[in-house]
Amino acid sequence: MRKLLLGICVLSMGSLSWAQSAPPLASAQSFAVLGATTVTNTGPSIITGDLGVSPPGVSATGFSLTNHIVVGPGGGVTAGSGVVTGTIFVGDPVSLLAHADASKAYAALLAQTCNPANNLSGRDLGGLTLAPGVYCFNSSAQLTGQLTLNGNGVYIFQIGSTLTTGSKSSVVLANGALAGNVFWQVGSSSTLGTGTAFAGNLIAFTSDTVTTGVSVAGRVFALGGAVTLDPTTSQLWCPPRVVAAAVAVTMTMMLATTTTMLMTRTMMARTMTITTRTKIMKTKTSKDDYDKDGNSN
């Protein structure tokens, strides 16, 4: 049995890219897989993160019943060998909220401006090296071979209809590019071909199919249909969003610098106080050296 490693997260066009921003995933942040009708798995999959099926979907198929499971009215999980390190939410308020937040993220991605120079319609993503930016396809997108994402920043791919990857295709992250900052907005459905090494947050309007031998670092969301994992062994993980972390580090450094400045000013104030006291003492001593008749003591 071939293994499916599912880890859900030059032609340089960076100078032509317009400003882009990563949408907040909010409550969907902890989910590695999120489906609308069902999530189906056949194989000893390992998913690091939460798995959800949003109402009206009420079933997840192919997962161990020893997983932590939360189900809503009529919801259920059919036994299988899939393991989820987080929680399986089926037809409950948590999965419903995650679906709503994922839908908001989808809309935010769709609303971002794509520079006409970055319209890749009719071109294969294979063989390209891209800088951070917004890239768009009027209809379908194809990846055959290797796509390199070069540099730290946000990458957004707006795809009008389907996304399909060829066998053994790959998305390579280079020079600081991170899976958590890569977003794929797919207008209908996605199919990741056999042996593909994929990266990023994949949000399809309809459904997602992950085939044999695929490795995905990121998330796989289907807003209107099913997420299907082929009969393989899969491992899935949710990459962290590093943009917020970078801001936090910067703020921490600024606070540390401010604290140091305040400490320095306090020490200077104390030094000035000690110097003033010394001068006063010297003045008093000088006066005390003479008697009331003005004679030196």
C-alpha positions as CSV (number, residue, x, y, z in Angstrom):
1,M,0.0,0.0,0.0
2,R,1.4,3.4,-1.0
3,K,1.5,6.0,1.7
4,L,-0.3,9.3,1.5
5,L,1.3,11.9,3.6
6,L,-1.4,14.6,4.1
7,G,0.0,17.5,6.1
8,I,-2.5,20.2,6.1
9,C,0.3,24.4,5.2
10,V,13.1,31.9,-11.8
11,L,10.2,33.6,-13.2
12,S,9.9,36.2,-10.5
13,M,6.8,38.3,-10.5
14,G,7.2,40.0,-7.1
15,S,7.7,43.5,-8.5
16,L,4.4,43.2,-10.3
17,S,2.5,42.0,-7.2
18,W,0.0,44.3,-5.5
19,A,-0.3,44.3,-1.7
20,Q,-2.1,41.3,-0.3
21,S,-3.1,40.2,3.1
22,A,-3.8,36.8,4.7
23,P,-7.4,36.3,5.8
24,P,-8.0,35.3,9.4
25,L,-9.1,31.7,9.7
26,A,-10.5,32.3,13.2
27,S,-12.2,29.2,14.7
28,A,-11.2,27.2,11.6
29,Q,-7.5,27.7,12.5
30,S,-7.3,24.5,14.5
31,F,-8.9,22.3,11.7
32,A,-6.8,20.3,9.3
33,V,-9.8,18.9,7.4
34,L,-13.2,20.4,7.1
35,G,-16.0,19.1,4.9
36,A,-19.6,20.2,4.3
37,T,-21.4,16.9,3.5
38,T,-18.9,14.3,4.7
39,V,-15.2,13.4,5.2
40,T,-14.3,10.0,3.9
41,N,-11.0,8.2,4.7
42,T,-9.9,4.6,3.9
43,G,-6.6,3.8,5.4
44,P,-4.5,4.2,8.6
45,S,-4.4,8.0,8.3
46,I,-2.9,10.3,11.0
47,I,-4.3,13.8,11.1
48,T,-2.7,16.3,13.4
49,G,-5.4,18.9,14.2
50,D,-9.2,18.9,14.3
51,L,-11.5,17.3,11.7
52,G,-14.9,18.7,11.1
53,V,-18.1,18.0,9.1
54,S,-20.4,21.0,9.2
55,P,-24.2,20.7,9.2
56,P,-26.1,19.7,7.2
57,G,-23.4,17.0,7.0
58,V,-23.7,14.5,9.8
59,S,-21.1,11.8,9.1
60,A,-17.4,11.1,9.0
61,T,-16.3,7.7,7.7
62,G,-13.1,5.7,8.3
63,F,-11.8,7.0,11.7
64,S,-11.0,5.2,14.9
65,L,-13.8,5.4,17.5
66,T,-11.1,6.0,20.2
67,N,-10.6,9.5,18.9
68,H,-12.1,12.4,20.8
69,I,-15.5,12.8,19.1
70,V,-18.2,15.4,19.4
71,V,-21.4,14.9,17.4
72,G,-24.5,17.0,17.0
73,P,-28.1,15.7,16.5
74,G,-28.1,12.8,14.1
75,G,-24.3,12.9,13.7
76,G,-22.0,9.9,13.7
77,V,-18.6,8.5,12.9
78,T,-18.1,5.2,11.0
79,A,-15.2,3.1,12.3
80,G,-12.0,2.9,10.4
81,S,-8.2,3.1,10.9
82,G,-7.9,6.9,10.6
83,V,-6.5,8.7,13.7
84,V,-7.1,12.3,14.6
85,T,-4.9,13.9,17.2
86,G,-7.4,16.7,17.8
87,T,-11.2,16.4,17.9
88,I,-13.6,15.1,15.4
89,F,-16.6,17.5,15.2
90,V,-19.6,16.2,13.3
91,G,-22.8,18.2,12.7
92,D,-22.3,20.3,15.9
93,P,-22.0,24.1,16.6
94,V,-18.2,24.0,16.6
95,S,-18.0,22.6,13.1
96,L,-20.8,25.0,12.0
97,L,-18.8,28.0,13.2
98,A,-15.6,26.7,11.7
99,H,-17.4,26.4,8.3
100,A,-18.7,29.9,8.6
101,D,-15.2,31.3,9.4
102,A,-13.7,29.3,6.5
103,S,-16.4,30.7,4.2
104,K,-15.4,34.3,5.3
105,A,-11.8,33.5,4.6
106,Y,-12.8,32.2,1.1
107,A,-14.7,35.5,0.4
108,A,-11.8,37.6,1.7
109,L,-9.4,35.7,-0.7
110,L,-11.7,36.1,-3.6
111,A,-12.0,39.9,-2.9
112,Q,-8.3,40.6,-3.2
113,T,-7.0,42.5,-6.2
114,C,-5.0,40.5,-8.8
115,N,-2.6,42.6,-10.9
116,P,-3.4,41.8,-14.6
117,A,0.3,41.0,-15.0
118,N,-0.2,38.2,-12.5
119,N,-3.1,36.6,-14.4
120,L,-1.7,33.1,-15.2
121,S,-4.8,31.9,-17.1
122,G,-3.8,29.2,-19.6
123,R,-0.3,28.6,-18.1
124,D,0.8,25.6,-16.1
125,L,2.2,26.4,-12.7
126,G,4.9,23.8,-13.1
127,G,8.3,25.3,-13.7
128,L,7.4,28.8,-12.3
129,T,9.2,30.5,-9.4
130,L,6.9,33.1,-7.8
131,A,7.4,35.8,-5.2
132,P,4.7,36.7,-2.6
133,G,1.6,38.2,-4.2
134,V,-1.9,37.5,-5.6
135,Y,-2.1,35.2,-8.7
136,C,-5.2,34.4,-10.6
137,F,-6.8,32.0,-13.1
138,N,-10.0,32.9,-15.0
139,S,-11.0,29.2,-15.0
140,S,-9.0,26.1,-14.2
141,A,-5.5,25.8,-12.9
142,Q,-3.0,23.0,-13.5
143,L,0.2,22.1,-11.7
144,T,2.5,19.7,-13.6
145,G,6.0,19.5,-12.2
146,Q,7.4,21.9,-9.6
147,L,6.2,25.3,-8.5
148,T,8.6,27.2,-6.3
149,L,7.4,29.9,-3.9
150,N,10.3,32.1,-3.1
151,G,10.5,34.5,-0.2
152,N,8.7,35.2,3.1
153,G,5.2,36.7,2.6
154,V,1.7,35.9,1.7
155,Y,0.8,33.9,-1.4
156,I,-2.8,33.9,-2.7
157,F,-4.0,31.9,-5.7
158,Q,-7.5,32.7,-7.0
159,I,-8.8,29.9,-9.3
160,G,-12.0,30.3,-11.1
161,S,-13.0,26.7,-11.3
162,T,-10.9,23.6,-10.7
163,L,-7.4,22.9,-9.4
164,T,-5.6,19.8,-10.6
165,T,-2.1,18.6,-9.9
166,G,-0.3,16.0,-12.0
167,S,1.4,12.9,-10.7
168,K,4.5,13.7,-8.5
169,S,4.0,17.4,-8.8
170,S,5.2,19.6,-6.0
171,V,5.0,23.0,-4.3
172,V,8.4,23.9,-3.0
173,L,8.8,26.6,-0.3
174,A,12.1,28.5,-0.5
175,N,13.9,31.4,1.3
176,G,11.4,31.9,4.1
177,A,8.2,30.9,2.3
178,L,5.8,29.1,4.8
179,A,2.9,26.8,4.2
180,G,0.7,28.8,6.7
181,N,0.9,31.9,4.5
182,V,-0.1,30.2,1.3
183,F,-3.8,30.2,0.3
184,W,-5.6,28.5,-2.6
185,Q,-9.1,29.7,-3.3
186,V,-10.7,27.2,-5.7
187,G,-13.9,28.1,-7.4
188,S,-15.2,24.5,-7.6
189,S,-13.2,21.4,-6.8
190,S,-9.6,20.3,-6.3
191,T,-7.9,17.0,-7.2
192,L,-4.4,16.4,-6.0
193,G,-2.8,13.8,-8.2
194,T,-0.8,10.7,-7.2
195,G,2.4,11.5,-5.3
196,T,1.9,15.3,-5.2
197,A,3.8,17.2,-2.5
198,F,1.4,20.1,-1.9
199,A,1.6,23.1,0.5
200,G,-0.9,25.7,1.7
201,N,-4.4,26.3,2.9
202,L,-6.7,24.8,0.3
203,I,-10.3,26.1,0.4
204,A,-12.5,24.7,-2.3
205,F,-16.0,26.0,-2.9
206,T,-17.3,22.4,-3.6
207,S,-15.1,19.4,-2.8
208,D,-11.5,18.1,-2.4
209,T,-10.0,14.7,-3.5
210,V,-6.6,13.7,-2.2
211,T,-5.2,10.7,-4.0
212,T,-2.6,8.0,-3.3
213,G,0.8,9.1,-2.1
214,V,0.0,12.8,-1.7
215,S,1.7,14.9,0.9
216,V,0.0,18.2,1.9
217,A,1.4,20.6,4.4
218,G,-1.5,22.8,5.2
219,R,-5.3,22.5,5.4
220,V,-8.0,20.9,3.2
221,F,-11.4,22.6,3.3
222,A,-14.5,21.9,1.2
223,L,-17.3,24.4,1.7
224,G,-20.0,22.7,-0.2
225,G,-19.2,19.0,-0.5
226,A,-17.0,16.2,0.6
227,V,-13.3,15.8,1.4
228,T,-12.2,12.4,0.2
229,L,-8.9,10.8,1.3
230,D,-7.8,7.8,-0.9
231,P,-7.0,4.3,0.6
232,T,-3.6,5.1,1.9
233,T,-1.7,6.1,5.0
234,S,-2.0,9.8,5.6
235,Q,-0.5,12.3,8.0
236,L,-1.9,15.8,8.3
237,W,-0.7,18.9,10.2
238,C,-1.9,22.5,10.5
239,P,1.0,24.9,10.0
240,P,1.0,28.0,12.2
241,R,0.3,31.5,10.9
242,V,3.6,33.2,11.3
243,V,2.6,36.8,10.3
244,A,0.9,37.3,13.7
245,A,3.9,35.7,15.4
246,A,6.3,38.1,13.7
247,V,4.2,41.1,14.9
248,A,4.2,39.7,18.4
249,V,8.0,39.3,18.4
250,T,8.4,42.9,17.1
251,M,6.0,44.2,19.8
252,T,7.9,42.3,22.4
253,M,11.2,43.8,21.2
254,M,9.7,47.2,21.3
255,L,8.4,46.7,24.8
256,A,11.8,45.4,25.9
257,T,13.5,48.5,24.4
258,T,11.0,50.8,26.1
259,T,11.6,49.1,29.4
260,T,15.4,49.5,29.0
261,M,15.0,53.2,28.2
262,L,12.9,53.7,31.3
263,M,15.4,51.9,33.4
264,T,18.2,54.0,32.0
265,R,16.3,57.2,32.7
266,T,15.6,56.1,36.2
267,M,19.3,55.4,36.8
268,M,20.2,58.8,35.4
269,A,17.7,60.5,37.7
270,R,19.1,58.7,40.7
271,T,22.7,59.8,39.7
272,M,21.6,63.4,39.4
273,T,20.0,63.2,42.8
274,I,23.1,61.8,44.4
275,T,25.3,64.5,42.7
276,T,23.0,67.3,43.9
277,R,23.1,65.9,47.5
278,T,26.9,65.9,47.3
279,K,27.0,69.5,46.3
280,I,24.7,70.5,49.1
281,M,26.8,68.7,51.6
282,K,29.9,70.4,50.3
283,T,28.3,73.8,50.6
284,K,27.2,73.2,54.1
285,T,30.7,71.9,55.1
286,S,32.3,75.0,53.6
287,K,30.0,77.3,55.7
288,D,30.7,75.3,58.8
289,D,34.4,75.9,58.4
290,Y,34.0,79.5,59.6
291,D,32.8,80.8,62.9
292,K,30.2,83.5,63.3
293,D,33.0,86.2,63.3
294,G,34.2,85.1,60.0
295,N,37.4,83.5,61.4
296,S,38.5,80.3,60.0
297,N,38.0,77.2,62.3
